[in-house]
């Protein structure tokens, strides 16, 4: 998987079958947090702001 594919899935709300079926390997909490932070920062920078 690549971050742009994930960000596109988040932005559009549509996830391809290929992306959903990808094996991410063993779970590593620290790796997930790093990846999650990068994706969310990219998402926020692309949208400008988020309203909660």
ZAMARGU-4260 file (C-alpha; in steps of 0.2 Angstrom, whole numbers, plus 5000, padded with zeros to 4 digits):
<rodrens>
0) 5000/5000/5000 | 5005/5018/4998 | 5000/5033/5008 | 4992/5042/4992 | 4981/5027/4989
5) 4975/5027/5008 | 4972/5046/5007 | 4962/5044/4991 | 4951/5031/5000 | 4949/5042/5015
10) 4944/5058/5004 | 4932/5049/4992 | 4925/5036/5004 | 4929/5022/4992 | 4942/5009/4994
15) 4947/4997/4980 | 4946/4979/4983 | 4965/4978/4980 | 4969/4991/4993 | 4957/4982/5006
20) 4965/4965/5002 | 4983/4970/5004 | 4992/4962/5019 | 5001/4975/5030 | 5011/4962/5038
25) 5013/4960/5057 | 5005/4974/5068 | 5018/4986/5075 | 5010/4999/5085 | 5024/5012/5083
30) 5024/5009/5064 | 5006/5012/5063 | 5006/5028/5073 | 5020/5035/5062 | 5011/5030/5046
35) 4994/5036/5053 | 5002/5053/5058 | 5010/5055/5041 | 4993/5051/5032 | 4983/5063/5043
40) 4995/5077/5041 | 4995/5075/5022 | 4976/5074/5022 | 4975/5090/5033 | 4987/5099/5022
45) 4977/5095/5006 | 4960/5100/5013 | 4966/5116/5022 | 4957/5113/5038 | 4945/5101/5047
50) 4929/5105/5056 | 4924/5095/5070
</rodrens>
